[in-house]
Structure formats: C-alpha cells, structure tokens
C-alpha cells in the first residue's frame, strides 16, 4: 500500500498568500515563501502553489514567486494557474516545479492535457478540478459541475465524466476541489471524492473543507483519497503539519514520517 500524503496548498494573489471561503471573500494572509519553508521543515509531503487570478486575469503565472518557493523546499512542488501551453508548463518546470496543474485552460481546450503529458510525462501533469454541487440533471447526472476561472464560470460539464476524460487524455493525478466545502473547515466533500476515486485509476487529492485532524482521516479512508490537501487549518496556525501526520499515523494509516 502506498503511503497517504498530506499536501499544503498555497493560494497566491499578487505575490501574497491568500485564502477565501467558497472562492469568495479572498484575503491576504501572509508570505507564501515563509509558509512554504515552515511546512517543509515540519515534514510536509508535497506543496501545491496556485496563482489564483492568473486564469481570470488572462496572464502568465508569476515565475519569480515560484522560483522563490522552489528554493525553499525539497519536496514535490506542484504549480498551477494560467497554464495554457506546453511552453508555460516548461517555463514552470525550469522555475523549479516538479508537477504542473492544469485547470481552466484544459476545460476549454482538453488537448492541453495530452500535449503536456507528451512533453513532460504523465506523472508530472495534474488535472485540478473545481467542482460545484448542483441538482442532478441529464447534462450533469452526477450532481457535480465543473466551474472554471476561480469559481466564476460554470461550464455545464459533469465532474465525473471530466475526471474520466482527464485520465484518458494523460493526466497522472487529480485534485478534486469542492467549492461548497472550500474554506469552511467543516470537512471534505466525502461523497464527491469517493465517487471520483472509484471512477479513475490515478491518484486523487481531496481539496476543500479541512478543519480538524479527523477530516483528513475520513477523506483518506471513507473518501478513498490518496492525499489530503490542507490550507486554512495550517495557515492560521491551528494545527502543525507534523501534528496532522502524527494523528493519521496513530490512527493506523500508512504515512511518511520524518523520524
């Protein structure tokens, strides 16, 4: 059995660490470079960096910030926001990213996933999915819809079907982010995560809603996720990464420990 992972997410806006609730009321809360180093030293498994306004602003990601973060951490660094081409992905790899996250541009042009997978390898291409709960319909039979541009534009695409297609196109991993749970600290969207994990063969990272250590345990077991992404609960100092990993280890999950 592969070890379960704890992944911290740095949402960055204008070079500053930011946090929102359900993709609105975004506030600046600190320095992403300092936080990256803090979490790395405390035993984090992986770091995800999102330039959260690059897609909506139709600009490229801030490579200088990516480079600064990459110089502070020696764990897998996954970067997303505004990636529209293989050239963008290559620039990020040169800046220090191990993996690249595609989201909005991939929904609008799915071939981007296969192009990036061919250029840098499937294992380095992550498909991030921002998902909103909606009434089930003929168009959205799962009851979960794909939304792009930082939660601003609903696409009429069923999340379950998009996950399967993303895998077929060459994505090596999925980040499943529940907009409804984002920033609430009330727990992950277990039903959504488990449904997608059952439908694909690639690793699934659960995102949105972590507030207590038991939330991570629940999504890594009942939610069938391979990794749990955290943000608010560590950004605000409520828990340390090491505390979360120790809790999971003590509850019997296979976790990479630093001791």
Secondary structure in CASP SS format (residue, H / E / C, confidence):
PFRMAT SS
TARGET T0000
AUTHOR 0000-0000-0000
METHOD secondary structure of the structure
MODEL  1
X C 1.00
X C 1.00
X C 1.00
X E 1.00
X E 1.00
X E 1.00
X E 1.00
X E 1.00
X E 1.00
X E 1.00
X E 1.00
X E 1.00
X E 1.00
X C 1.00
X C 1.00
X E 1.00
X E 1.00
X E 1.00
X E 1.00
X E 1.00
X E 1.00
X C 1.00
X C 1.00
X E 1.00
X E 1.00
X E 1.00
X E 1.00
X E 1.00
X E 1.00
X E 1.00
X C 1.00
X H 1.00
X H 1.00
X H 1.00
X H 1.00
X H 1.00
X H 1.00
X H 1.00
X H 1.00
X H 1.00
X H 1.00
X C 1.00
X C 1.00
X C 1.00
X C 1.00
X E 1.00
X E 1.00
X E 1.00
X E 1.00
X E 1.00
X E 1.00
X C 1.00
X C 1.00
X C 1.00
X C 1.00
X C 1.00
X C 1.00
X C 1.00
X C 1.00
X C 1.00
X C 1.00
X C 1.00
X H 1.00
X H 1.00
X H 1.00
X H 1.00
X H 1.00
X H 1.00
X H 1.00
X H 1.00
X C 1.00
X C 1.00
X C 1.00
X C 1.00
X C 1.00
X E 1.00
X E 1.00
X E 1.00
X E 1.00
X E 1.00
X C 1.00
X C 1.00
X C 1.00
X C 1.00
X C 1.00
X H 1.00
X H 1.00
X H 1.00
X H 1.00
X H 1.00
X H 1.00
X H 1.00
X H 1.00
X H 1.00
X H 1.00
X C 1.00
X C 1.00
X C 1.00
X E 1.00
X E 1.00
X E 1.00
X E 1.00
X C 1.00
X H 1.00
X H 1.00
X H 1.00
X H 1.00
X H 1.00
X C 1.00
X C 1.00
X H 1.00
X H 1.00
X H 1.00
X H 1.00
X H 1.00
X H 1.00
X H 1.00
X H 1.00
X H 1.00
X H 1.00
X C 1.00
X H 1.00
X H 1.00
X H 1.00
X E 1.00
X E 1.00
X E 1.00
X E 1.00
X E 1.00
X E 1.00
X E 1.00
X E 1.00
X E 1.00
X C 1.00
X C 1.00
X C 1.00
X C 1.00
X C 1.00
X C 1.00
X C 1.00
X C 1.00
X C 1.00
X C 1.00
X E 1.00
X E 1.00
X E 1.00
X E 1.00
X E 1.00
X C 1.00
X C 1.00
X C 1.00
X C 1.00
X E 1.00
X E 1.00
X E 1.00
X E 1.00
X E 1.00
X E 1.00
X H 1.00
X H 1.00
X H 1.00
X H 1.00
X H 1.00
X H 1.00
X H 1.00
X H 1.00
X H 1.00
X H 1.00
X H 1.00
X C 1.00
X C 1.00
X C 1.00
X E 1.00
X E 1.00
X E 1.00
X E 1.00
X E 1.00
X E 1.00
X C 1.00
X C 1.00
X C 1.00
X C 1.00
X C 1.00
X C 1.00
X C 1.00
X C 1.00
X C 1.00
X C 1.00
X C 1.00
X H 1.00
X H 1.00
X H 1.00
X H 1.00
X H 1.00
X H 1.00
X H 1.00
X H 1.00
X H 1.00
X H 1.00
X C 1.00
X C 1.00
X C 1.00
X E 1.00
X E 1.00
X E 1.00
X E 1.00
X E 1.00
X C 1.00
X C 1.00
X C 1.00
X C 1.00
X C 1.00
X H 1.00
X H 1.00
X H 1.00
X H 1.00
X H 1.00
X H 1.00
X H 1.00
X H 1.00
X H 1.00
X C 1.00
X C 1.00
X C 1.00
X C 1.00
X C 1.00
X E 1.00
X E 1.00
X E 1.00
X E 1.00
X C 1.00
X H 1.00
X H 1.00
X H 1.00
X H 1.00
X C 1.00
X C 1.00
X C 1.00
X C 1.00
X C 1.00
X H 1.00
X H 1.00
X H 1.00
X H 1.00
X H 1.00
X H 1.00
X H 1.00
X H 1.00
X H 1.00
X H 1.00
X C 1.00
X C 1.00
X C 1.00
X C 1.00
X E 1.00
X C 1.00
X C 1.00
X C 1.00
X C 1.00
END
